[in-house]
Amino acid sequence: MDTVLIDGIVYSLKDLEKDCWIKIFNGALRAKDPFHNPVVSNVNEHGINSRIVVLRKADVAKKTIFFHTDIRSGKWKELQANHKISCLFYDMHGRVQIRIAGSASLHHTDNIADEAWAKSSMSSRKIYLGKESPSSKTTTPVSGVPAEFETDNPTEQESEVGRKNFGVACITTNWMEWLWLNSKGHRRASFFYENAILAQQNWLIP
Ligand SMILES: Cc1cc2nc3c(=O)[nH]c(=O)nc-3n(C[C@H](O)[C@H](O)[C@H](O)COP(=O)(O)O)c2cc1C
């Protein structure tokens, strides 16, 4: 049998691939979605660096996913040096893990960054107002955000100071892997993309 039954629904490999992208797309829409906070990893001169981010957007047709970050952050500089990146999602209730690998393009002064900034809330913008770069050493434990904005959000005009520090990372997927944990036997599948077109799909032994 070349299908899998999950919660009464029969999935072919093609169905599964579509379902993965629906899950990722939804993850960007809702803060409480299990896929809203993936772990993103890249390589740097010391090895591998991983951290949680907020999934901001997924473009299903282009197989791209987006997160926002400070262009002064370690990850931005590391991704400038090496654009290879992976992204890890887990839905504890659905017991589904999705892994993505691809390359990151970095957007700072273009339309992609302008549009994302325009849509950002004032509470999101305020973290870009700090004078010191993320990861700067401090003598006391501080947020880095100017004191006047620790409790209150900046006005839109005040927030514009942060635009120069704001960037968008876009991950273009070239590999995706799905794993479903199930007491009657786990299931696993992989998908390869070439220029956003599904080029290969396989069931795998979990
Ligand atoms: C729930 C959660 C969401 C986060 N979202 C982001 C994010 O969208 N962008 C970001 O740059 N950092 C985010 N962070 C902070 C990163 O995990 C990380 O600590 C920070 O970006 C510094 O990483 P770096 O030194 O590798 O650049 C988030 C952390 C948590 C716990």
PDBQT file of the ligand as one rigid body, heavy atoms in Angstrom, charges set to zero:
ROOT
HETATM    1  C1  LIG A 301       9.662  32.004  21.124  1.00  0.00    +0.000 C 
HETATM    2  C2  LIG A 301      10.865  32.727  20.566  1.00  0.00    +0.000 A 
HETATM    3  C3  LIG A 301      10.733  33.401  19.379  1.00  0.00    +0.000 A 
HETATM    4  C4  LIG A 301      11.831  34.078  18.837  1.00  0.00    +0.000 A 
HETATM    5  N1  LIG A 301      11.702  34.707  17.627  1.00  0.00    +0.000 NA
HETATM    6  C5  LIG A 301      12.775  35.293  17.056  1.00  0.00    +0.000 A 
HETATM    7  C6  LIG A 301      12.689  35.836  15.745  1.00  0.00    +0.000 A 
HETATM    8  O1  LIG A 301      11.648  35.792  15.069  1.00  0.00    +0.000 OA
HETATM    9  N2  LIG A 301      13.806  36.417  15.228  1.00  0.00    +0.000 N 
HETATM   10  C7  LIG A 301      14.988  36.462  15.910  1.00  0.00    +0.000 A 
HETATM   11  O2  LIG A 301      15.957  37.000  15.383  1.00  0.00    +0.000 OA
HETATM   12  N3  LIG A 301      15.109  35.943  17.153  1.00  0.00    +0.000 NA
HETATM   13  C8  LIG A 301      14.033  35.346  17.738  1.00  0.00    +0.000 A 
HETATM   14  N4  LIG A 301      14.147  34.773  18.978  1.00  0.00    +0.000 N 
HETATM   15  C9  LIG A 301      15.452  34.863  19.688  1.00  0.00    +0.000 C 
HETATM   16  C10 LIG A 301      16.415  33.827  19.091  1.00  0.00    +0.000 C 
HETATM   17  O3  LIG A 301      16.035  32.524  19.500  1.00  0.00    +0.000 OA
HETATM   18  C11 LIG A 301      17.875  34.104  19.492  1.00  0.00    +0.000 C 
HETATM   19  O4  LIG A 301      18.029  34.030  20.873  1.00  0.00    +0.000 OA
HETATM   20  C12 LIG A 301      18.369  35.461  19.007  1.00  0.00    +0.000 C 
HETATM   21  O5  LIG A 301      17.827  35.789  17.738  1.00  0.00    +0.000 OA
HETATM   22  C13 LIG A 301      19.892  35.477  18.901  1.00  0.00    +0.000 C 
HETATM   23  O6  LIG A 301      20.300  34.502  17.989  1.00  0.00    +0.000 OA
HETATM   24  P1  LIG A 301      21.704  34.590  17.198  1.00  0.00    +0.000 P 
HETATM   25  O7  LIG A 301      22.719  35.022  18.206  1.00  0.00    +0.000 OA
HETATM   26  O8  LIG A 301      21.927  33.216  16.659  1.00  0.00    +0.000 OA
HETATM   27  O9  LIG A 301      21.541  35.611  16.100  1.00  0.00    +0.000 OA
HETATM   28  C14 LIG A 301      13.068  34.082  19.535  1.00  0.00    +0.000 A 
HETATM   29  C15 LIG A 301      13.187  33.366  20.734  1.00  0.00    +0.000 A 
HETATM   30  C16 LIG A 301      12.098  32.705  21.229  1.00  0.00    +0.000 A 
HETATM   31  C17 LIG A 301      12.263  31.927  22.530  1.00  0.00    +0.000 C 
ENDROOT
TORSDOF 0
